[in-house]
């Protein structure tokens, strides 16, 4: 069985199209369907439902939109250990991607400042099957601090696209897995190169945590990531990632720069750096649209403070704002 989400609604992918589950008397929430996977699979096998519409891959969204837990495994391919100069681990190196990073198989990847890298992965879906994933990673934040930490750097919004569907029709232990960047194959391996296979990972995690239907396990990436190249190579706006796992499916994600902030949003973000007194004085001095910029004396009178105190608070605010814009003086 292959379970997908089309515009957020659960559907089965069948020969000739899709079966909209909500129209067939089943939940249209993909998470509810994952919780009833065995029941749904039995129904599909018994009835062999006919398509209710075409498969439109551009409309596919994240097939597991709200898992309670998202696990990830580091250094789980032998060749990837080699390219990073790391020893092959003796136990699964486990971290988490926060669920808010999840995205769909055709969603754009909005790049963040830094060095954003690709990592194609087989993703296990507890109680159901598996899917394709990208464990996108901003390497500068990942390597910040000693020891380095992984979770935040891999959990920016949209840094966990998965899809195109969840399937139980394959043995995940030996599948071809690849990633192409702008048509160039940058990763190519087989899941049999994993240090810890799918069953071993589920047993290891389940011995510690209660695994629930729909929980995700990103099982690690093969060699060929950008940071392992000479020189290192990272994602740029306009790049297209094509992530494929044999007999599972393919994702296509285009990278783009973030939309520019509006002036109001930029000002709000800067004001959020200030405490209440600093924000009030900056707003009165420079941001009141109903009047010209107020003088220090006018602000002091309005707030019942001395001119010196207003100037002191303003200087503190300006120092914070200047520090938020390295190399760019405030106007």
N, C-alpha and C positions, 0 to 999 in steps of 0.2 A: 504494500500500500504506500502511496505517496500523498502526504498531506501538505497542502500549500495554503497561503493566505492571499486572496485577491482583494485589493483595496481594504485589507484588514479582516475580511470575512473568510472563514474556513471553507476549503474546497478540496476534493480529491482530484488528483491528476490521473486521468484514465486515457485509454486509447481514443484519440479523436477529440479530446477537449478536457473539460473539467466538470465535476459534479458539485454544484453549490449545496453544501450540507444543510444550511438553514432552510432551503426550499424542499429538502428531503426529510424533514422532521428531526433533524439533528441540530446540536448547537452550532451557531455560526462563529462562536468565539474559538480561535485555535487552541487556547489553553484548556478550555473545557473538552475539546476533542482529544487533546493529548492525555488528559486524565482518564478518558474512556477509550484508549487506543485499542485494547483487545476486543471490546464490544463493537467498535466501529469497524475493525478489520474483519470480524466475523460477519457483520452485516454486508460489507462490500463483497466478501467472498461468496456469500450465499445468494446475493441479488444481482451481482454484476451490473451495477447501475449504468444506464446510458448517459452520455454527456448532456448537461443542461446548457452548455455554452462553450465557446472556443477557449483555448488556452492563450491568453494575452500576457506574454512574459513581462511586458513593460508595466503591467498593473500589479505584479507580484510584490507583496510586502513581506516583512519579517514573519516567518512561519512560527516562531516561538517568541512572541512579543513581551511576555511578562514572567520569565522564570523566577523562581524564588532564590536560586543560587546559580552562579556562573563560575565554574572552576577553570583553571588553565594550568597547563603543564609546561615547564621550561626544559630545554635541552633534552628533548625526548627522541631525537633522531641522531644516530651516530655521526653522520657526516656533518650535521649542524654543530655538534660538539667540536668536531675537528676544525671547522672554519672559524669558530669563536675562540679556539685555544683552551677550551674547558675540558675537564675530565668527564668521562661518561658517568652519570650519577648512579648511585647504588640504590636510591629510593626516589620515587617521583618528586620532582621539585614543583611544589604546588603553590599557586597564588590565585588571585581572583580578578576577573574583569567585572566591574559593576554593571548591573543590568541596564542602566540608562545609556550605555554605549552601544546597545544593539541597534542594528539597521537592517534594511532589506537587501535582496540580491541585485537590485537595479538602482539603489539609492546612490546619490553622489556622496563622495567623501569630502567634507569641508576640511581643508588642511589648516593646521594651527602653526604658529611660529615654532621654529626648531627644525628637527630632522626626522621627518615622518617616514617610516619604513614599512615594508610589506611583509606578511607572514601568512601564507596559505596554510590552512589546517583542516583536518578532519574533526568535526564537532559531533560528539555523542549527545543524544537526546534521551535522557533517562526515561525508561518505560516505553520507548517508541522505537528509535532507530538512530539514524545519523544524518548529517547534512554537511554542506561545505561552509567554511568560515574563513574570515581574514582577521588575524590578531594584529591589527594596525598598531604601531608603536612609535611614540615620539621619543627618540633615543636620548636627547639631552636631559629631559626630566627623568627618564628611566635610570640614567647613570648618576643622577645627582645624589650626593650623600654617600656615606660609608656605613654599612654596606648599601649597595644600590637597592632601590625598591621598584617593583614592576607595576603595581596595580593602577596607580593614577595615570602613569604615562601611557597605559594601554586602554584607558577608559574615557578618553575625550568623547564627546557626543559623535556618534556615527563610526566609532573605531572598532565596532564588532559586527560588520555585516555578515549575515548568514542566509542560507537558502540554496537553491531556489525552493526547495521543499524538504520535508523530513521523509525518509524512506526506510523501510525494514526489509527491502528486497535484495540487500547485498550482504556479503561477509566483509566487515570493515577491516579485517586483519591483513589483507593483501590487495590493495587497490592502487592504481596509478594516481598520483597527485601532482598537480602542476600549477604554476602561476606564470602568466605572460604580462609583460609591461610594454604597452604600445606595440604589440605584436611580437616582441622578443621574449622567448621563453627564458625566465630568470630562475625558476625553481622547477625541478622535475625529479621525482623519486617514487617510492612505493611505501605504503603504510607498513609493510613488513619490515622496514628499516627502523621502526620504533624500538626504543629501548624497553619500554613498558607498553604492552599491547592494550587494546580496548578493554578486554575482560579484566585484566590485571589492574588497570586504572580504576574501574568501577568498584572492584573489590577493595582496593586500598582506600578510596574515598569513603565508601560505604561503611568501612570499619570505624570511621571517626564521625561522620556526619549522617544525618537522616537524608537520604536522597529521595527527592519527590518527583512525580511525573512532570516532565518538561524542564527539569534542571539540565544545564548544559555543561559539557566538559570539552574545552578546547584542548586537543591532545598533543599539541606541539607542532613545530614547523620543520620542514626539511632544510637542507643547505640552500644557499643562493640568495640570502637576504641582502639588503643594500649595505648594511654596516660591515658585512664581511668582504666587500669588494675593495679593490685598490685602483683608484681612490674610492672611498665610500660613495654610494649613490642613493639619493633619497627622492621621494615623490615630489612632483611639481604640478602646479595648476595645468590642467589639460591632459595629464597622463590618464591612461585607461588601464585598469587592472582587470584581467580575466582569470578567474580562479576556477579550476576544474578538478573534480575527482571522478574517476572512472565509475560508470554505472550509477553515480549519485546525481551529478548535475554540474551546472556552470553558473557562476555569478559574473556580472559585468558592472564594475563600479568606476565612474569617472571622477577624477580629483579636481577640485576647484578651490579657488581662494575664497575666504570669507567675504560676505557682502560688507561694503563699507558701512561704518556706523553713521547714523544720522547725527547732526550737530547736537540735538537734544539728548540723545543717548550717550554721546561722548561726554557731554557736560555732566550728566547724571552719574556716569561711571567715575569721573574725577571727584565729584562732590562726595561720593560714597567713601572716599579715602579720609575725609575730614571728620572731626568730632562736631558736636552740635554748635558750639560757639564759633568755630572756624567756618563752618558752612554758612551760618547766619550772616557773618560779617562779609564773606565773599559775595553772597547773594545780594546784600544791601549795597555793597560798594560797586559791584560790576554787572549784576545780572537782573536788576529790576527793570523790566521793559518799559515801565511807565515814567521813567525819569532818566536824566543823565547820570553818569557815575557819581555816587555820593562821596562827599569828602569825609576824611577821618572825623572831623568835628561833628558833621551831621550824624554819622553813625554812632558816635559816642553819645550824643544827645538822645538819639532814638533808643539806645540800649541802656542808658543810665550808667555808662562806664566812662572812665577817664580816657582822654585821647591817647595817652601812652599805652594803656591796656589794650585798646582796640588795635593800635599799631603792632603791639607784641603778638596778639593773636593772629593778625593778618600775616605777619612775617612767618609765623609757624605754619600757617596754611599754605603760603606760597612755597615754602621749603618742601612740604610734602608733595605738592603738585609738581614741582620741578623734578623731584626724585622719581616721579612716576613716568617721566618722559626723558629717559637717558639720551643725552646728545642733542636734545631738541629744546631750546630755551622757550620759556613761556612768553607769549606776546605781551 
